[in-house]
């Protein structure tokens, strides 16, 4: 079921969705008499991709999620632990942990080390290994320790495969505690929803803000890979929030 969800969700991302619509349009143009419908599909797919790949549109979509919570400047006294959600990494023997982290993981680990300085809070790292041998939780912990975090202050939850499982694992490991939740700013609204419905008292500590750019020019109206990636990130989170509302009662 987990793998099926991943596959289906990817098929309705902007790029696959536009490609499917475009291919259907081409087939209609080439093999049927419904050429007007086919042409409309092809033009619509191209226009959709162009719009999704422009910075103003992508940033607006992403900021609607990222702008809901600001970075933490002072940790509330009621907080008992810092929870760092998992993200991607690469596994190569010659790579140290810090270099192995993906963009999201790197930002989350750096923020957790910043937040952990000057206090004795336990730092919890979660996330499974995916198709690799080392879990995201373990890799992030190793990177944090390399950055100066005391390993005795860490707790690793290497089994959870998604945000829902992470929330349940944290609820079981840290019952009746308030946690500072560290994750990407775009992911924070969904994470808070899931953690709240799992009974975990959370304080948001977002990081990795991608949509802070506001100085646009005419060049911003041209499609760019980074803008398309931001649109896809927002799309993914909107889908995730919808699914969380449907499945978490």
C-alpha positions as CSV (number, residue, x, y, z in Angstrom):
1,X,0.0,0.0,0.0
2,X,2.9,2.4,0.9
3,X,4.6,1.8,-2.5
4,X,1.3,2.1,-4.4
5,X,0.6,5.5,-2.7
6,X,4.1,6.7,-3.8
7,X,3.6,5.6,-7.4
8,X,0.1,7.1,-7.7
9,X,1.0,10.4,-6.2
10,X,3.9,10.8,-8.6
11,X,1.7,10.2,-11.6
12,X,-0.4,13.2,-10.7
13,X,2.5,15.6,-10.2
14,X,2.7,18.5,-12.7
15,X,5.2,17.0,-15.1
16,X,3.8,13.5,-15.4
17,X,0.2,14.9,-15.5
18,X,1.2,17.3,-18.3
19,X,3.0,14.6,-20.2
20,X,0.0,12.3,-20.0
21,X,-2.3,15.0,-21.2
22,X,0.1,15.9,-24.0
23,X,0.4,12.3,-25.1
24,X,-3.4,11.8,-25.1
25,X,-3.7,15.0,-27.1
26,X,-1.1,13.8,-29.7
27,X,-2.9,10.4,-30.0
28,X,-6.2,12.2,-30.6
29,X,-4.6,14.4,-33.3
30,X,-3.0,11.5,-35.0
31,X,-5.5,8.7,-34.8
32,X,-9.0,10.2,-34.3
33,X,-11.2,12.9,-35.8
34,X,-11.3,14.8,-32.5
35,X,-8.5,17.0,-33.5
36,X,-9.8,20.1,-31.7
37,X,-9.8,18.2,-28.4
38,X,-6.4,16.8,-29.1
39,X,-4.9,20.3,-29.9
40,X,-6.5,21.7,-26.8
41,X,-4.9,19.0,-24.6
42,X,-1.5,19.6,-26.1
43,X,-1.7,23.4,-25.8
44,X,-3.1,23.1,-22.3
45,X,-0.4,20.7,-21.2
46,X,2.4,23.0,-22.5
47,X,0.8,26.1,-21.0
48,X,0.4,24.3,-17.6
49,X,4.0,23.4,-17.6
50,X,5.2,26.9,-18.5
51,X,3.1,28.5,-15.8
52,X,4.2,26.0,-13.2
53,X,7.8,26.6,-14.1
54,X,7.7,30.4,-13.6
55,X,9.2,31.8,-10.4
56,X,6.3,34.1,-9.4
57,X,3.7,31.3,-9.6
58,X,5.9,28.7,-8.0
59,X,6.9,31.0,-5.1
60,X,3.3,32.0,-4.5
61,X,2.2,28.4,-4.3
62,X,5.1,27.5,-2.0
63,X,4.9,30.5,0.2
64,X,1.2,29.8,0.9
65,X,2.6,26.8,2.9
66,X,6.0,28.2,4.1
67,X,4.7,31.5,5.3
68,X,2.4,30.0,7.9
69,X,5.2,29.6,10.4
70,X,8.4,31.5,11.1
71,X,11.8,30.2,12.3
72,X,12.2,29.8,16.0
73,X,14.2,32.5,17.8
74,X,13.6,31.4,21.3
75,X,12.6,27.9,22.6
76,X,9.6,27.8,24.9
77,X,10.4,26.6,28.4
78,X,7.7,23.8,28.1
79,X,9.5,22.0,25.3
80,X,11.0,18.7,26.3
81,X,12.7,17.5,23.1
82,X,13.6,18.4,19.6
83,X,12.3,16.2,16.8
84,X,13.9,16.2,13.4
85,X,11.9,14.6,10.6
86,X,13.7,12.5,8.0
87,X,14.6,13.4,4.4
88,X,16.8,12.1,1.7
89,X,20.5,11.3,1.5
90,X,23.0,9.4,-0.6
91,X,25.2,6.5,0.5
92,X,28.7,6.3,-0.7
93,X,31.5,4.9,1.5
94,X,33.9,7.8,0.7
95,X,31.3,10.5,1.7
96,X,31.2,11.8,5.3
97,X,27.7,12.1,6.8
98,X,27.4,15.9,6.2
99,X,28.2,15.6,2.5
100,X,25.8,12.7,2.2
101,X,22.7,14.7,3.2
102,X,20.3,16.0,0.6
103,X,19.1,19.6,0.6
104,X,16.2,19.1,3.0
105,X,18.1,16.9,5.4
106,X,21.0,19.3,5.5
107,X,18.8,22.2,6.4
108,X,17.0,20.2,9.1
109,X,20.1,18.9,10.7
110,X,21.7,22.3,10.8
111,X,18.6,23.8,12.4
112,X,18.5,21.1,15.0
113,X,22.1,21.7,16.0
114,X,21.4,25.4,16.2
115,X,18.3,24.9,18.4
116,X,20.1,22.3,20.6
117,X,22.9,24.7,21.5
118,X,22.7,26.2,24.9
119,X,20.3,23.6,26.4
120,X,20.2,19.9,27.3
121,X,17.2,18.9,25.3
122,X,17.1,15.4,23.7
123,X,17.3,15.5,19.9
124,X,15.2,12.9,18.2
125,X,16.0,11.9,14.6
126,X,13.4,9.8,12.6
127,X,13.1,8.3,9.1
128,X,13.7,5.0,7.4
129,X,16.4,3.8,5.0
130,X,14.3,3.7,1.8
131,X,16.2,1.6,-0.7
132,X,19.5,2.1,1.1
133,X,21.1,0.5,4.1
134,X,21.4,3.5,6.4
135,X,18.2,5.1,7.7
136,X,17.6,8.8,7.3
137,X,17.5,9.0,11.1
138,X,20.9,7.5,11.6
139,X,22.5,9.5,8.8
140,X,21.1,12.8,10.2
141,X,22.2,11.9,13.7
142,X,25.8,11.2,12.5
143,X,25.8,14.5,10.6
144,X,24.6,16.4,13.7
145,X,27.2,14.8,15.9
146,X,29.9,15.8,13.3
147,X,28.6,19.3,13.7
148,X,29.1,19.2,17.5
149,X,25.9,17.7,18.9
150,X,26.6,15.5,22.0
151,X,25.7,11.9,20.9
152,X,24.4,11.1,24.4
153,X,21.6,13.6,23.8
154,X,20.2,11.8,20.7
155,X,17.5,9.3,20.1
156,X,17.0,7.5,16.8
157,X,13.7,6.2,15.3
158,X,14.8,4.4,12.1
159,X,11.6,2.6,11.3
160,X,9.0,5.3,10.3
161,X,8.5,5.6,6.5
162,X,6.3,8.7,6.3
163,X,5.1,11.6,8.4
164,X,2.2,9.6,9.8
165,X,4.4,6.8,11.1
166,X,6.9,9.4,12.4
167,X,4.2,11.0,14.4
168,X,3.1,7.7,15.9
169,X,6.6,6.7,16.7
170,X,7.3,10.0,18.5
171,X,4.0,9.7,20.4
172,X,5.1,6.2,21.6
173,X,8.7,7.3,22.4
174,X,7.9,10.6,24.1
175,X,4.4,10.3,25.6
176,X,2.9,13.4,27.3
177,X,5.7,15.7,26.2
178,X,5.9,18.9,24.1
179,X,8.3,18.7,21.2
180,X,10.0,21.3,19.0
181,X,9.3,19.9,15.5
182,X,12.0,20.6,12.9
183,X,11.1,20.0,9.2
184,X,11.1,21.9,5.9
185,X,8.8,25.0,6.0
186,X,6.7,23.7,3.2
187,X,6.1,20.4,5.0
188,X,5.3,22.0,8.3
189,X,1.5,22.5,7.9
190,X,1.0,18.8,7.0
191,X,3.4,17.7,9.8
192,X,1.6,19.7,12.4
193,X,-1.8,18.3,11.3
194,X,-0.6,14.7,11.5
195,X,1.3,15.2,14.8
196,X,-1.7,16.9,16.4
197,X,-4.0,14.1,15.4
198,X,-1.5,11.6,16.7
199,X,-1.7,13.3,20.1
200,X,1.8,15.0,20.0
201,X,2.0,18.5,21.4
202,X,4.2,20.3,18.9
203,X,5.9,23.7,18.5
204,X,6.8,24.4,14.8
205,X,10.5,25.0,14.0
206,X,10.5,25.4,10.2
207,X,13.6,25.5,8.1
208,X,14.6,25.3,4.4
209,X,12.6,28.3,3.1
210,X,12.7,28.1,-0.7
211,X,10.1,30.8,-1.6
212,X,11.7,33.9,0.1
213,X,12.6,35.4,-3.3
214,X,10.5,38.5,-4.1
215,X,12.6,40.5,-6.6
216,X,11.3,39.4,-10.0
217,X,12.2,40.6,-13.5
218,X,10.9,39.8,-16.9
219,X,13.3,36.8,-16.9
220,X,11.2,35.4,-14.1
221,X,8.4,34.7,-16.6
222,X,10.6,32.3,-18.4
223,X,10.4,28.6,-17.3
224,X,13.1,27.4,-14.9
225,X,13.9,24.0,-13.4
226,X,14.1,25.4,-9.9
227,X,10.7,27.1,-10.2
228,X,9.2,23.9,-11.5
229,X,10.7,22.0,-8.6
230,X,9.1,24.5,-6.1
231,X,5.7,24.0,-7.8
232,X,6.1,20.3,-7.5
233,X,7.0,20.6,-3.8
234,X,3.9,22.7,-3.2
235,X,1.8,20.3,-5.2
236,X,3.1,17.3,-3.2
237,X,2.3,19.0,0.1
238,X,-1.2,20.0,-1.0
239,X,-1.8,16.4,-1.9
240,X,-0.4,15.2,1.4
241,X,-2.5,17.6,3.4
242,X,-5.6,16.4,1.5
243,X,-4.7,12.8,2.2
244,X,-4.1,13.6,5.9
245,X,-7.5,15.2,6.2
246,X,-9.1,12.1,4.7
247,X,-7.2,9.5,6.7
248,X,-6.5,11.0,10.1
249,X,-9.6,11.2,12.2
